[in-house]
Amino acid sequence: MPAAGKGPPPVTRTSPEQAARVLAILEKTYPDAECALHFSSPWQLLVATILSAQCTDQRVNQVTADLFRTYPGPREMAEAELQDLEEAIRPTGFFRNKAKNLLGCAAAVVGEHGGEVPRSMGELTALPGVGRKTANVVLGTAFGIPGLVVDTHVKRLSRRLGWTQQTDPEKIETELCELLPRNRWTRAGHLLIHHGRALCKAPTPVCSQCPVLDLCPRQGVTKSK
C-alpha cells in the first residue's frame, strides 16, 4: 500500500488565460495550419471527412481525386452502384461500411435537403455516417460556423495540457468549448491537430522541441525526447 499522504500528483485544470497563451504560441508555430483534406464544396468535404476515419488525410486525398471526378456531388453519388463505390474507396479502409454510409448520406442530402449540405449540428449528425467530429469539420471549415473538432490528436493534447480530464470526445468538446472563446474553436482544432502530428505525438512526445513546454503540465506523459 502507498505510504500515508502519498499518491499520484493532483491533476490541474488550466485557465482560459493560459490556454490563450498556448494557442498564441501555436499560431506562430503553425501559421498555415488548416484542414488537410482536399475539397471544392461542402459536400466534398463531408465525403472526405467520412472517408478519413481510420485513414490518413494523404490517402483520402489520393482516393478523392478520382472519386470526385466520377461523383462530384450528392446527386451523382446517390445514383452510384454500391459495389462501384466500394471499389473506388477501398484504399481508405472499412470501405464497405463507408460506402453504405456515403450512399445513405447522399440520398438524405438530396431527398431531405434539396442537394445542399445542412448547416446545423442536429441536421448533420442525423445523416448516415456523420458524428460530431465530422459535423464540426464541415461546420467550421466549409461554413465558417465555429465547431471544435475532437479527434485523436485533440483528445491527447487537451489532456496533456490539462485542458480536460475527460476521455469521452463529446465531454472533451464541451469542456474545451467552455475554456476557449467561441471564435477560436475551429482554429484551436487545426492548431492542436498540427502540433499533435508534428511534436506532441503518441505515445512519445518530442518535448525537447515543444514551443509550449513551459506552459504544459505534461499530464499523463511518462516519457519524452
N, C-alpha and C positions, 0 to 999 in steps of 0.2 A: 504494500500500500504506500502511496506517496506520503511524505512527511507532512505533518500538520502545517497548514498555512502555505503549502506549496501546491502548485498546479500549473496549468497552461497560462501563459500571459493573457491578460484581458484583451478582448477584441475591441478595437476602437472604430468609430464611425467618423469619417472626415466631415468637414464643414463645407457649406456652399462656397465659401471664400477660397478654401484650399482646392476644391475641385475646379474652380475657375482658374486658379493658377496653373494647375496641371494641364487643363485644356489650352491655356495660352501658350505654354511651352510646346505642347504637341503641335499646335497650329504653326509655330515657327519651324518645327522639325519636319512636319509633313504638310507643307502648304498646298500641295497638289492632291491631297487625299480626297478621293471621290469613289463612287461606285465603279468597280472594275468591269462590270458586265456591259456588253455592247447591245445597244438597242436604239431604235428610231421612233418608238411610240410607247405609250404606257402599256399597251397590250404586249409588245415585245419584251419590255422589262418584266412584266408579270410572268411571262413564259420562261424567260431566262432565270428568274429567281426561283421558280418552282424546280427547274432543272438543276439548280446549284446545290440542292440538298445532297449531302454526302458526295459532293463533286467539286473540283476546283473551278474557279471562275475562268481560268485559261481554257480548260477542256470544254466548258459550256460555250465559250465564245467560238471555239473551233466548230462545235456542232451547230450552233445557231446561224453561222454564216450561210450554210446551205439550207437549214430549216426555214429561215425567214424568206428565202427566195421562193421556196415552194409554198409556204403557208405564211404570207406576210401579215395577215390579220385574223381576227377570230372567226369571221365567216368562212374563210378558206380552211382553217383548221377544224372547224365544226363539221366540215364535209369530208374530212380525211378518213381513210380506212385505218382501223386500229393497228393492223399488222404493219402497214406502211409507216405509221407514226412511231411504232415501237422500234422499227429498224433504224429510222432516222435519228432517234435519240439514244440508241443502245449504248454508245460510249459514255454516257453520263451516269450509268449505273441505275439499278432499280427501275429499269426502263418500262417494264410492264405496268407497274403502278403509276409511274409518272405519265405514261401515255394515256391511261384511263382517266387520270385527273385532268390532263390537258383537254381531252375531248369533252369531258363534263363541264370544265370551266369555260371553254369556248362556246358550248351550247347555251350555258347560262348567261354569258355576256351578251350573246346575240338575242336570245329569247326573252331575257328579263331586263336587259339594259340597253337595247337598241344598238348593240355592237360597240358600245363605249364602256371602257373600264370604269366601274363606280369609284367614287371619291370619299367613301366613308369606311371606317374600320368594320362596322357591322356588316355592310354590304360586301366588302371584300372577303371577310372571313367566312361568309356564307357560301362562297364559291368553292367547288371541289378542289382539294389540294392546297388551299390557302390558309395559313395560320397567321398569327400576329406578326411574326418576324417578316414573312413575305409581304403582308399588308403594309407594314411600316416602311419597308424598302420602297414600295410603289408610292405610298403617300408622300414620303419625304423627297425621293429622287425624281419621280415623274411629275408630281403635282405641287411640290413645294409646301406641302402641309406637314408641319412638324410631326415626326414619328421617330421613336427611339428603338433602333434595331438591337435585339439581344441575340447575338449568335454565339458560337463557342468562344470567340475571342473576347467579346464584350463581357460575357459571363465570367471568364477567367480574370480579366484585368480589373473589372469592377470589384471583385472580391479581394484581389491582391492589394488594390489601392485603398481598401477599407471603405468603399462607397456603399457596400451592401454586405450582408451576411447570408442573404438568401441563396438558395440553389435552384428554385423554380424560376424559369425565364420570365413568366408573367409577373411574379413578385419582384424580381430584379428590375424589370421595366418600371413597375410602379414606384419603387424606391428611387431609381435614377431620375425619373420624371419629377419627383418631389425635390431632389437635390439640385437639379440643373434647371436653368431658365428654359422656358418652352422654345424660345427661338434658337437654342443651342442643341436641341435634341438630335436632329438629323446630323449635324456636323460632328457632334460628340461620337456618334456611332462610327462615322467614317474614320475619325482620328484614332479611336481605340482599336478598330479593326486593323488599320495600317500599323499601329505600334505593336499589336499582338503578332502580326506576321513578321515584322522586322526584328524586334528585340525581345518583347515580353512573351516568349514562346512557351509552349507546353512540351515536355514537363519542366524544362530548364531555361529560365530567362537569362538573357545576357545583361545582367545588372550593371556590369562594369562600364557598359556603353550607354546606359539609360539616361536620357536627359532629365527625367523627373525622379531620379533615385532619391534625392534629398527630401522629396515630398511623399515618398511611397513607404508605407509601413511593411511592405512585402508580406502581407498576411497569407499564410499557407505556403510560403516559399521555403523550401528546406535546402535547396542547392542553388547556386548561381555561379555564373562565369564572371 
